[in-house]
Amino acid sequence: MFNEENKFVQHLLSGANKFANQRHISAVKDGFIELIPLTIVASFWVLINNMLLNPDQGLLRFIPNIAAYAEIGNFVYNGTLGVLAILIAFTTGSRLAKSYGLDGTVGGYTGVTSFITLLPSTVMITTTEGETVEAAAVLTQGLTSATGMFLAIIASLVGVTLLSKCMSYDKIKIKMPDSVPPTIAKSFNVLIPIFIVTLILAFIQFIIVMLFETSIPDLITTFFQAPLVGSIQSLPGVLLYVFLSNLLWIFGLHGTSILGSIGEPIMLTSLQQNIDALNAGNELPNIVTKPFIDAFGWMGGGGNLICLVIAILIVSKREDYRTLTKVGIIPSLFNISEPMMFGLPVVFNPLLGLPLIIVPTVTISIAYIATSLNLISRTAVMIPWTTPPILSSFLATSGDYRAVILQMLLIVLGTFIYMPFVRMTNKANI
């Protein structure tokens, strides 16, 4: 039995290493690692803006005009997480190009160009007066932030791979005389290959717009959102929501934000119904609300990453994991997952991706069943999403200590689920 288990682990490690070291996956992983400083800096400003400078719930809300100072953090966010998709397109393209023996800078800007080429030429925006208008030549944060990273990664990988194929044909390279400076010669060398790459991607975007009258980002969003309509109050429905959210995270896509656009309005309506029932002295009708998901599904951020943080501190022997976790523990305590998600990284990590899905599925299932059996109270208080675990369950359930006990047990359970996978990373080159 022991030998069979050991063989299974060895096969799993071997498969994980092959996956992680595959050229394209490795480029994505290394691309995320290059952006660690930006994600950590941005995450701390998100924490400051929500915990200190929020005019409604921040600790410094008593200071007059405190919200104005949040603009400092907003500026930092705009320049970091606000353009994260563009940055990851560059770093991924650069890394992939180097693996093909090409110039990293050329690969980087090819990745960015490929991504922007696949974005819609017009977007719908809401003005300060509340009017919705169509705008051309606009890049919104819905396209360039973490929510756009999936398309950015795929576009960068496809674009640079096509570039490498084109560069292998000497006949389409423009050869310059030896007297021409090397920098200029190199630019002309890639001119025709880049032309071919952009033509192919632009034609793909054109066909999609003509046939489906939509854009690639909208197709991606619709594909994941459609199954959730009308089902989120059931256990299968909420588990589907949690599963898809964390599946998107595995591929570098901000699942919480993407699915939140359809899930949160439904869950906020459910919360309001609970609040109205509580005020009227009636039984609370709904289990699944936004604070329910925040308290039992997103402890430490997507994937219940507070459990991963604890598991790494207990069983990880990797110095890189432990060092980054010591930096990411504070954001994780306030449910900000980006430093851990993109720093280790968890995204595109086959060993940590599996528990990233399993743990929230287990915790939400237990919390849902416990609530339906009246073992804990239903949520009826809107809490900030940055409220730390333990405190979040207490406040969301109007002070039910049983919910606190349950949340603590779920954190312990989630940590135990993460542990074997963290142990496997000790032996894996990921």
VMD Tcl script that draws the C-alpha trace (Angstrom):
set ca {
  {0.00 0.00 0.00}
  {2.79 2.41 0.94}
  {4.67 1.66 -2.27}
  {1.55 2.22 -4.36}
  {0.92 5.54 -2.64}
  {4.55 6.53 -3.10}
  {4.37 5.66 -6.81}
  {1.22 7.74 -7.16}
  {2.94 10.75 -5.57}
  {5.98 10.28 -7.81}
  {3.78 10.13 -10.90}
  {1.92 13.24 -9.75}
  {5.19 15.09 -9.12}
  {6.58 13.98 -12.46}
  {3.47 15.18 -14.27}
  {3.43 18.47 -12.37}
  {7.09 19.12 -13.17}
  {6.57 18.38 -16.86}
  {3.55 20.69 -16.90}
  {5.32 23.51 -15.04}
  {8.45 23.24 -17.19}
  {6.59 23.18 -20.47}
  {7.78 26.18 -22.51}
  {4.52 28.17 -22.51}
  {3.51 27.40 -18.92}
  {6.99 28.29 -17.71}
  {6.80 31.62 -19.56}
  {3.53 32.47 -17.82}
  {4.86 31.43 -14.40}
  {8.06 33.45 -14.80}
  {6.06 36.37 -16.16}
  {3.98 36.47 -12.98}
  {7.07 36.19 -10.79}
  {8.59 39.25 -12.48}
  {5.54 41.26 -11.41}
  {5.67 40.31 -7.72}
  {6.81 43.79 -6.55}
  {3.91 45.50 -8.31}
  {1.24 43.11 -7.01}
  {2.49 43.42 -3.43}
  {2.66 47.23 -3.54}
  {-0.80 47.46 -5.10}
  {-2.30 45.03 -2.58}
  {-1.10 47.09 0.36}
  {-2.71 50.21 -1.12}
  {-5.97 48.30 -1.62}
  {-5.77 47.39 2.07}
  {-5.05 50.98 3.14}
  {-7.88 52.41 1.05}
  {-10.44 49.89 2.34}
  {-9.39 49.61 5.99}
  {-8.30 53.18 6.71}
  {-9.53 55.65 4.11}
  {-12.99 54.31 3.29}
  {-15.40 57.16 4.19}
  {-18.14 54.76 5.32}
  {-16.27 51.95 7.13}
  {-12.60 52.96 7.32}
  {-10.84 53.36 10.67}
  {-10.02 57.00 9.80}
  {-13.51 57.90 8.54}
  {-13.88 60.51 11.31}
  {-11.27 62.70 9.58}
  {-12.94 65.32 7.35}
  {-12.67 64.65 3.61}
  {-10.70 61.46 4.27}
  {-11.92 59.91 1.01}
  {-9.87 62.44 -0.95}
  {-6.64 60.85 0.28}
  {-7.73 57.51 -1.17}
  {-6.88 58.97 -4.56}
  {-3.21 58.33 -3.76}
  {-3.88 54.61 -3.56}
  {-6.13 54.79 -6.61}
  {-3.29 56.29 -8.64}
  {-1.01 53.45 -7.55}
  {-3.70 50.89 -8.42}
  {-4.18 52.42 -11.87}
  {-0.47 52.04 -12.59}
  {-0.13 48.50 -11.21}
  {-3.13 46.16 -10.93}
  {-5.09 48.47 -13.25}
  {-2.81 47.53 -16.16}
  {-1.79 44.08 -14.94}
  {-3.09 42.38 -18.10}
  {-0.85 44.55 -20.27}
  {2.13 43.94 -18.01}
  {1.65 40.16 -17.97}
  {1.30 40.17 -21.75}
  {4.74 41.82 -21.92}
  {6.54 39.66 -19.34}
  {5.03 36.43 -20.68}
  {5.89 37.36 -24.25}
  {9.41 38.32 -23.23}
  {10.03 35.05 -21.40}
  {8.55 32.93 -24.17}
  {10.60 34.72 -26.82}
  {13.81 34.06 -24.88}
  {12.93 30.35 -24.71}
  {12.79 30.38 -28.52}
  {16.13 32.18 -28.73}
  {14.54 35.48 -29.76}
  {15.04 38.94 -28.32}
  {13.05 39.37 -25.08}
  {12.03 42.95 -25.79}
  {10.65 42.00 -29.20}
  {8.71 39.17 -27.58}
  {7.40 41.54 -24.91}
  {5.98 44.13 -27.25}
  {4.69 41.41 -29.57}
  {2.76 40.00 -26.60}
  {1.26 43.39 -25.77}
  {0.41 44.08 -29.41}
  {-1.25 40.67 -29.74}
  {-3.37 41.34 -26.65}
  {-4.48 44.83 -27.68}
  {-5.28 43.57 -31.19}
  {-7.87 41.18 -29.75}
  {-9.62 43.83 -27.66}
  {-12.83 45.50 -28.90}
  {-12.45 48.75 -30.81}
  {-15.42 50.29 -28.97}
  {-16.65 49.89 -25.39}
  {-19.71 50.99 -23.44}
  {-18.87 53.38 -20.60}
  {-20.94 55.22 -18.00}
  {-20.42 58.95 -17.66}
  {-20.39 60.85 -14.36}
  {-23.99 61.85 -15.11}
  {-24.99 58.18 -15.24}
  {-25.46 58.06 -19.01}
  {-24.17 55.00 -20.88}
  {-22.40 55.85 -24.11}
  {-20.27 54.03 -26.69}
  {-16.65 55.14 -26.84}
  {-13.99 54.32 -29.41}
  {-10.21 53.93 -28.91}
  {-10.65 53.38 -25.16}
  {-8.95 50.82 -22.91}
  {-10.95 50.36 -19.72}
  {-9.69 48.67 -16.56}
  {-12.23 45.95 -17.18}
  {-10.00 45.02 -20.12}
  {-6.52 45.87 -18.83}
  {-6.69 44.86 -15.14}
  {-6.64 41.38 -13.62}
  {-9.99 40.59 -15.24}
  {-8.36 40.76 -18.66}
  {-5.35 38.61 -17.85}
  {-6.65 35.37 -19.32}
  {-6.98 36.90 -22.77}
  {-3.67 38.73 -22.31}
  {-1.83 35.50 -21.53}
  {-3.40 33.51 -24.37}
  {-2.86 36.34 -26.87}
  {0.76 36.78 -25.82}
  {1.49 33.05 -26.04}
  {-0.17 32.74 -29.45}
  {1.43 35.90 -30.81}
  {4.98 35.06 -29.76}
  {4.65 31.43 -30.86}
  {3.54 32.62 -34.31}
  {6.43 35.09 -34.31}
  {8.94 32.33 -33.61}
  {7.49 30.23 -36.44}
  {7.73 33.14 -38.86}
  {11.27 33.96 -37.75}
  {12.34 30.44 -38.67}
  {11.83 31.28 -42.37}
  {14.81 33.29 -43.55}
  {13.11 34.25 -46.79}
  {10.70 36.62 -45.05}
  {13.41 38.42 -43.11}
  {14.67 41.74 -44.38}
  {18.45 41.50 -44.51}
  {20.30 44.79 -44.01}
  {23.90 45.52 -45.05}
  {26.62 45.06 -42.43}
  {27.11 48.83 -42.36}
  {23.65 49.31 -40.82}
  {23.71 49.57 -36.99}
  {22.69 46.27 -35.30}
  {19.65 47.80 -33.56}
  {18.18 49.02 -36.84}
  {19.02 45.77 -38.60}
  {17.27 43.77 -35.88}
  {14.15 45.91 -36.18}
  {13.89 45.31 -39.93}
  {14.61 41.62 -39.37}
  {11.34 41.13 -37.47}
  {9.22 43.56 -39.49}
  {7.54 41.05 -41.82}
  {7.05 38.34 -39.12}
  {5.32 40.85 -36.83}
  {3.19 42.04 -39.75}
  {2.04 38.45 -40.32}
  {1.31 37.91 -36.60}
  {-0.81 41.05 -36.27}
  {-2.63 40.28 -39.53}
  {-3.62 36.80 -38.32}
  {-4.85 38.02 -34.91}
  {-6.68 41.01 -36.37}
  {-8.42 38.70 -38.85}
  {-9.53 36.43 -36.00}
  {-10.99 39.42 -34.15}
  {-12.69 40.61 -37.34}
  {-14.33 37.22 -37.97}
  {-15.64 37.02 -34.38}
  {-17.11 40.51 -34.56}
  {-18.71 39.83 -37.94}
  {-20.13 36.39 -37.09}
  {-21.12 36.80 -33.44}
  {-21.46 40.60 -33.17}
  {-19.49 40.54 -29.96}
  {-15.88 40.66 -28.75}
  {-13.55 37.97 -27.46}
  {-13.59 39.33 -23.84}
  {-17.40 39.29 -23.89}
  {-17.41 35.70 -25.19}
  {-15.11 34.62 -22.36}
  {-17.26 36.35 -19.75}
  {-20.52 34.98 -21.14}
  {-19.16 31.43 -21.25}
  {-18.52 31.42 -17.49}
  {-21.46 33.59 -16.39}
  {-24.33 31.96 -18.28}
  {-24.62 28.77 -16.14}
  {-25.05 30.82 -12.96}
  {-28.25 32.66 -13.74}
  {-31.10 31.66 -11.43}
  {-29.26 28.84 -9.64}
  {-27.00 30.44 -7.08}
  {-29.30 29.92 -4.07}
  {-29.10 26.14 -4.37}
  {-26.11 24.14 -3.14}
  {-25.20 22.94 -6.66}
  {-25.59 26.51 -7.93}
  {-23.33 28.11 -5.34}
  {-20.78 25.31 -5.74}
  {-20.75 25.95 -9.49}
  {-20.16 29.64 -8.77}
  {-17.29 28.84 -6.40}
  {-15.83 26.24 -8.77}
  {-15.82 28.55 -11.79}
  {-14.41 31.46 -9.77}
  {-11.42 29.44 -8.62}
  {-11.00 27.71 -11.97}
  {-10.56 31.14 -13.51}
  {-7.98 32.01 -10.85}
  {-5.92 28.96 -11.83}
  {-5.59 30.36 -15.33}
  {-4.61 33.81 -14.08}
  {-8.06 35.32 -14.48}
  {-9.64 37.27 -11.61}
  {-12.59 34.93 -11.11}
  {-14.02 36.87 -8.17}
  {-14.35 40.04 -10.24}
  {-15.54 38.40 -13.47}
  {-18.28 36.30 -11.92}
  {-19.02 38.96 -9.33}
  {-20.64 41.09 -12.03}
  {-23.48 38.56 -12.22}
  {-23.23 36.84 -8.84}
  {-22.96 39.82 -6.51}
  {-26.20 41.57 -7.59}
  {-28.07 38.31 -6.95}
  {-26.37 37.77 -3.58}
  {-26.84 41.39 -2.51}
  {-30.55 41.11 -3.30}
  {-30.67 37.95 -1.18}
  {-28.91 39.80 1.64}
  {-31.43 42.65 1.49}
  {-34.27 40.14 1.72}
  {-32.62 38.69 4.84}
  {-32.21 42.15 6.34}
  {-35.85 43.01 5.67}
  {-36.97 39.73 7.23}
  {-34.76 40.31 10.27}
  {-36.17 43.81 10.79}
  {-39.72 42.45 10.48}
  {-39.00 39.66 12.95}
  {-39.50 36.97 10.33}
  {-37.38 33.93 9.43}
  {-34.48 34.77 7.14}
  {-35.21 33.26 3.71}
  {-31.78 32.96 2.06}
  {-28.56 31.09 2.80}
  {-26.32 32.36 0.00}
  {-25.50 36.05 0.29}
  {-22.38 38.07 -0.42}
  {-21.19 38.03 3.22}
  {-21.84 34.26 3.30}
  {-19.46 33.76 0.37}
  {-16.93 36.21 1.81}
  {-16.95 34.57 5.23}
  {-16.85 30.90 4.20}
  {-15.57 30.82 0.60}
  {-13.03 33.63 0.30}
  {-11.17 33.41 3.62}
  {-7.86 35.03 2.76}
  {-9.11 35.69 -0.76}
  {-9.98 33.37 -3.63}
  {-9.27 29.71 -2.90}
  {-9.38 30.32 0.88}
  {-5.71 31.28 0.65}
  {-5.42 31.90 4.39}
  {-5.35 28.09 4.63}
  {-2.50 27.92 2.12}
  {-0.58 30.58 4.06}
  {-0.86 28.53 7.26}
  {0.01 25.29 5.46}
  {3.17 26.82 3.96}
  {4.30 28.19 7.32}
  {3.81 24.74 8.90}
  {5.12 22.24 6.32}
  {6.89 24.03 3.48}
  {10.67 23.63 3.30}
  {11.05 25.94 0.33}
  {12.73 29.20 1.29}
  {11.16 31.07 -1.63}
  {7.64 30.00 -0.58}
  {8.21 30.82 3.09}
  {9.75 34.23 2.36}
  {6.95 35.31 0.06}
  {4.32 33.98 2.47}
  {5.73 36.13 5.27}
  {5.17 39.13 3.01}
  {1.75 37.99 1.79}
  {0.33 37.00 5.17}
  {-0.86 40.50 6.07}
  {-2.81 41.04 2.82}
  {-4.21 37.51 3.18}
  {-5.53 38.33 6.65}
  {-7.64 40.99 4.95}
  {-8.69 38.69 2.08}
  {-6.32 40.21 -0.49}
  {-4.95 37.24 -2.41}
  {-2.90 38.82 -5.23}
  {0.57 38.60 -3.58}
  {0.16 34.88 -2.96}
  {-1.81 34.18 -6.13}
  {0.71 35.81 -8.46}
  {3.79 35.63 -6.24}
  {4.31 31.93 -5.56}
  {2.57 31.75 -8.03}
  {-0.60 29.74 -7.39}
  {-1.86 30.49 -10.90}
  {-0.75 27.94 -13.50}
  {0.60 25.81 -10.64}
  {-0.73 22.25 -11.09}
  {0.00 21.21 -7.49}
  {-1.62 24.20 -5.78}
  {-4.38 24.63 -8.36}
  {-6.17 21.44 -7.28}
  {-6.62 22.39 -3.59}
  {-7.46 25.94 -4.72}
  {-10.68 24.44 -6.08}
  {-11.19 21.68 -3.49}
  {-10.90 23.77 -0.31}
  {-13.60 26.40 -1.08}
  {-15.87 23.66 -2.42}
  {-15.57 21.79 0.88}
  {-15.91 24.85 3.14}
  {-18.90 26.26 1.27}
  {-20.62 22.86 1.27}
  {-20.18 22.47 5.03}
  {-21.24 26.05 5.74}
  {-24.30 25.71 3.49}
  {-25.41 22.47 5.17}
  {-24.74 23.86 8.65}
  {-26.84 26.93 7.85}
  {-29.67 24.90 6.34}
  {-29.76 22.77 9.53}
  {-29.85 25.95 11.64}
  {-26.55 25.05 13.28}
  {-25.42 28.61 12.54}
  {-27.40 31.76 11.83}
  {-28.02 33.04 8.34}
  {-26.07 36.10 7.25}
  {-27.90 39.41 7.55}
  {-25.15 42.02 7.89}
  {-23.20 43.55 5.02}
  {-19.54 43.51 6.00}
  {-16.54 44.92 4.10}
  {-14.91 42.22 1.99}
  {-11.61 43.03 3.73}
  {-12.96 41.97 7.13}
  {-10.51 39.35 8.51}
  {-11.62 35.73 9.01}
  {-13.16 34.92 12.42}
  {-14.40 38.50 12.75}
  {-16.19 38.24 9.39}
  {-18.36 35.27 10.41}
  {-19.21 36.87 13.77}
  {-20.33 40.16 12.20}
  {-22.06 38.67 9.14}
  {-24.29 36.42 11.29}
  {-25.22 39.24 13.69}
  {-22.90 37.96 16.42}
  {-23.41 34.19 16.28}
  {-20.47 32.57 18.11}
  {-21.33 29.23 16.48}
  {-20.43 30.71 13.09}
  {-17.05 31.73 14.51}
  {-16.41 28.18 15.74}
  {-17.42 26.80 12.35}
  {-15.16 29.22 10.50}
  {-12.22 28.30 12.70}
  {-12.84 24.60 12.05}
  {-13.09 25.26 8.32}
  {-9.76 27.08 8.34}
  {-8.17 24.12 10.11}
  {-9.78 21.68 7.65}
  {-8.70 23.76 4.67}
  {-5.15 23.91 6.00}
  {-5.02 20.11 6.31}
  {-6.27 19.78 2.71}
  {-3.57 22.14 1.45}
  {-0.77 20.46 3.45}
  {-0.09 17.38 1.29}
  {0.04 19.52 -1.83}
  {2.44 21.96 -0.15}
  {4.62 19.00 0.87}
  {4.70 17.89 -2.76}
  {5.96 21.33 -3.83}
  {9.00 20.69 -1.59}
  {10.09 18.07 -4.11}
  {8.82 19.75 -7.26}
  {10.63 22.22 -9.47}
  {7.65 24.56 -9.73}
}
mol new
graphics top color blue
foreach p $ca { graphics top sphere $p radius 0.5 }
foreach p [lrange $ca 0 end-1] q [lrange $ca 1 end] { graphics top cylinder $p $q radius 0.2 }
display resetview
